[in-house]
Every structure is written in C-alpha cells, then in structure tokens.
Amino acid sequence: MIPSHTWFPQSLQERAAWYQNYNTQIAIVGASLGFSAAEITGFADDNLVLQFLADTDTQMAAFDRAVRQYRKIVTEGDIGEPTPAFPANPAFALPKEILTGLFERLNKARTRILAAPAYTDETGALLGILPRTPDSISPADAKPTITIQAAQTGYLFSVVVADRAESDMWDVFTMRKGAVNWISVGRFTGKSSDVTITPTTPNEPEQIQVRVQLRKNNQNYGQPSDVVYVTVNP
C-alpha cells in the first residue's frame, strides 16, 4: 500500500527527503506519543533502507544514461574519434535487512500518532503528517526544486523537478559563463527530462547555470527554481 498523497509525497526522491525529516522528528517525540525504543529504532532502520533505495535509483538512472550515451558514441561516431571508456558498474550494498511493508508500517504509525493523548497539530506539522490542502501554496509562491545530473559524455544533463504544485509543464533555462541572459533550452512535462546543449567550445567541458520555470495553461506559474551549476562533458 501507499500512504495518501494528501500528506505523503509521490516521487521516490521526495519520499526519501520526507522520511529523513520524519525519522529525525520521531526520534525526538516518539516516546511521548507512545512508541517504544524498539519501534523508534525500527523507524530508523526503515529510513536507512529508503535513503539507500533513493540513492540507488539515482545512480542506476545515471548509469543507464551513461551506457546509452556510450552506445550512441560507439555506434554513431565517426571512425578515428576517441573511444570513450565504458561506464563503471555501480556497486551497491544493502545497509540493513528490513521486513516488507515499510509504507504500511508508516501509515499505521500515523494513525497511532493522531490518536495519541499527547498529539498536537504542531507535532503533526513537525512530522509532516498533516493533510495538505490545495490552498496551502498560492500560485505566486509555487517554487520548484531541481536536481541536475550530468552525463559522462555528450554535453547532456538530466533534470528532475520536484514541488511542481499545479503546473502542467516546465521550461529549462541555461546561462553560459560570461553571459547575462537566460536562454530557454526546452519545454517538458512530467518530473524529469534529458537536455543536450551545443558547447561554446567544442570538445571542452563547460560549466553552465541551470534553472527551471514552471508553467500552467501556457503561462508562467510561480517562481523560478534556485540556480544549479552543472559541468557538461564532450
């Protein structure tokens, strides 16, 4: 089962960030809400595994992009061009064995928390278990959070956009070193996309600034994301 979207995030990376906060807060207030030391340790174990799975997902996605880029260069490149090294295989080691049912345990814990005599809405807000309402974020205040991952080759980077609120698409903008204007490099939907740029100096790495602007009904929606630097490679 998956907890309700009214209080629990939808993407794996957002869930990992949410659970990290929940784990920190439940360690502080858990005893007052009726949880035993063993149960609080169980939350910490669940969090450890969820963080590992989120990190693994990111690394696997990066490895997949790198292999596809390697295949493209080896198969479509011109004879005489340098042959890239094959991407290194990611290595993973599960940090803790846990029982199946992490989300169900979380959902049952929330039910207990809400019914605990010591529970307050302030505690619920700290734990992140209060339902969100459509009016929680005004359109003017909506601001996406972006994660950038550069491919090993090909002047390509991937953008993952969280906190999209009610937007239905988003624009990616870049700014080159020495430039003063942001340039749109693509419009996308969903939570992620790949972007390929044309280098200022061919065959040289280049650091660029990236930000995202949400859109809704073909109009800008909310504030631009914070700027993230990424270095793309030939």
C-alpha positions in Angstrom: 0.0 0.0 0.0 1.0 3.6 -0.5 0.0 6.3 2.1 -2.4 9.0 1.0 -1.0 11.6 -1.4 -2.7 14.3 0.7 0.2 14.1 3.2 2.8 11.7 1.7 4.9 12.7 -1.4 4.7 10.9 -4.7 8.2 10.6 -6.1 10.9 8.4 -4.6 13.3 11.2 -4.0 10.7 13.4 -2.3 9.6 10.4 -0.2 13.2 9.9 0.9 13.5 13.6 1.9 10.2 13.4 3.7 11.1 10.2 5.6 14.5 11.7 6.6 12.7 14.5 8.4 10.1 12.1 9.9 12.9 9.9 11.2 14.6 12.9 12.9 11.4 14.1 14.5 10.0 10.8 15.6 13.3 10.1 17.4 12.6 13.2 19.5 8.8 13.0 20.1 8.2 9.2 19.6 8.3 8.2 23.3 5.8 10.9 24.3 3.5 9.6 21.6 3.6 6.0 23.0 6.3 4.4 20.8 8.8 2.1 22.3 12.5 2.4 21.8 12.4 -0.7 19.6 9.7 0.9 17.4 11.7 4.1 17.1 14.8 2.0 16.1 12.6 0.3 13.5 11.7 3.7 12.0 15.4 4.5 11.8 16.1 1.2 10.0 13.2 1.8 7.5 14.7 5.3 6.9 18.2 3.9 6.3 16.9 1.5 3.7 14.7 4.1 2.0 17.6 6.5 1.7 19.7 3.7 0.2 17.0 2.9 -2.3 16.6 6.5 -3.4 20.3 6.9 -3.8 20.5 3.6 -5.7 17.7 4.8 -8.0 19.6 8.0 -8.8 22.8 6.0 -9.5 21.1 3.5 -11.7 19.4 6.2 -13.8 22.8 7.9 -14.2 24.4 4.6 -15.2 21.6 3.9 -17.7 22.1 7.3 -19.3 25.9 6.8 -19.4 25.5 3.4 -21.1 23.1 4.8 -23.7 25.5 7.7 -24.4 28.4 5.2 -24.8 26.4 3.1 -27.2 25.5 6.2 -29.2 29.1 7.3 -29.5 30.5 3.9 -30.3 27.8 3.1 -32.9 27.2 6.6 -34.4 30.6 8.2 -34.0 33.0 8.7 -36.9 36.0 6.4 -37.5 39.0 8.0 -35.8 37.1 9.6 -33.0 38.3 8.8 -29.5 36.6 5.7 -28.0 35.2 6.5 -24.5 35.7 4.3 -21.6 32.7 2.1 -20.7 30.9 3.5 -17.6 31.9 1.9 -14.4 29.4 -0.5 -12.9 27.7 0.9 -9.8 28.2 -1.2 -6.7 25.5 -1.5 -4.0 25.4 -2.9 -0.5 22.1 -3.0 1.3 22.8 -1.3 4.7 20.1 -3.2 6.6 17.6 -6.0 6.2 14.1 -4.9 7.0 10.7 -6.7 6.7 8.4 -5.9 3.8 5.7 -3.3 4.5 7.6 -0.1 5.1 4.8 2.2 3.9 2.1 0.1 5.8 4.1 0.5 9.0 4.3 4.2 8.4 0.6 4.5 7.7 -0.3 2.6 10.9 2.2 4.7 12.9 0.4 7.9 11.7 -2.9 6.5 12.8 -1.5 5.9 16.3 0.2 9.4 16.4 -3.1 11.2 15.5 -4.9 9.3 18.3 -2.2 9.7 21.0 -3.2 11.8 24.0 0.0 14.0 23.7 -0.6 14.7 20.0 -0.9 18.3 18.8 -1.1 19.8 15.3 2.3 21.3 16.0 3.7 17.8 16.4 1.9 16.7 13.2 3.4 19.6 11.3 6.9 18.7 12.5 6.4 15.1 11.4 4.9 16.1 8.1 1.7 14.0 8.6 -0.9 16.8 8.3 -3.0 16.7 5.1 -2.1 19.3 2.6 -4.8 21.4 1.1 -5.0 22.9 -2.4 -4.7 26.4 -0.8 -1.5 25.5 1.1 0.6 27.1 -1.6 -0.6 30.0 -3.7 0.3 30.1 -7.4 2.6 33.1 -6.8 4.5 31.2 -4.1 5.0 27.9 -6.0 8.7 27.2 -6.5 10.2 24.0 -8.0 13.2 22.2 -6.6 15.6 20.8 -9.2 18.2 18.1 -9.2 20.8 18.1 -12.1 22.9 15.1 -13.1 25.5 15.4 -15.9 26.1 12.5 -18.3 29.7 11.4 -18.6 29.8 12.4 -22.3 27.7 14.1 -24.9 27.1 17.5 -23.4 24.0 16.1 -21.9 22.4 16.5 -18.4 19.2 15.3 -16.8 16.8 17.5 -14.8 14.5 16.2 -12.1 11.8 18.6 -11.0 10.1 18.3 -7.6 7.5 20.6 -6.0 5.7 21.3 -9.3 2.4 22.1 -7.5 -0.4 22.5 -10.1 1.9 23.2 -13.1 1.4 21.2 -16.3 4.8 21.8 -17.9 8.2 23.5 -17.2 10.9 25.3 -19.1 14.6 24.7 -18.7 16.8 27.8 -18.9 20.6 27.9 -19.1 23.2 30.7 -18.8 26.8 30.3 -20.1 29.9 31.8 -18.4 30.2 35.5 -19.2 26.6 35.7 -20.5 23.9 38.0 -18.9 20.7 36.5 -20.3 19.0 33.2 -19.6 18.3 31.1 -22.7 15.4 28.6 -23.0 16.7 25.1 -24.0 13.5 23.1 -23.8 9.9 22.7 -22.5 9.0 19.5 -20.8 6.2 17.7 -18.9 6.4 15.0 -16.2 9.1 15.0 -13.4 12.3 14.6 -15.4 13.9 15.0 -18.8 17.3 15.0 -20.6 18.8 18.1 -22.1 21.6 18.3 -24.7 23.4 21.6 -25.3 25.7 22.8 -28.0 29.1 23.6 -26.4 30.6 27.1 -26.6 33.9 25.5 -27.3 33.7 22.0 -29.0 35.5 19.1 -27.2 35.9 21.1 -24.0 34.0 20.7 -20.7 31.7 23.6 -19.9 30.1 24.8 -16.7 26.7 26.3 -17.1 23.9 27.6 -14.8 20.5 25.9 -14.9 17.1 26.9 -13.6 13.5 25.8 -14.2 10.3 27.9 -14.6 7.0 26.1 -14.0 4.1 26.8 -16.4 0.4 26.2 -16.3 -2.1 26.8 -19.1 0.7 28.1 -21.2 1.6 30.8 -18.7 4.5 31.1 -16.3 3.5 29.7 -12.9 5.1 30.6 -9.6 8.8 31.5 -9.1 11.8 30.2 -10.9 13.8 27.5 -9.2 17.1 28.2 -7.5 20.1 28.2 -9.8 22.1 25.0 -10.0 25.6 24.7 -11.6 26.4 21.7 -13.8 29.5 20.8 -15.8 28.8 19.0 -19.1 31.4 17.0 -20.9 32.3 16.3 -24.5 
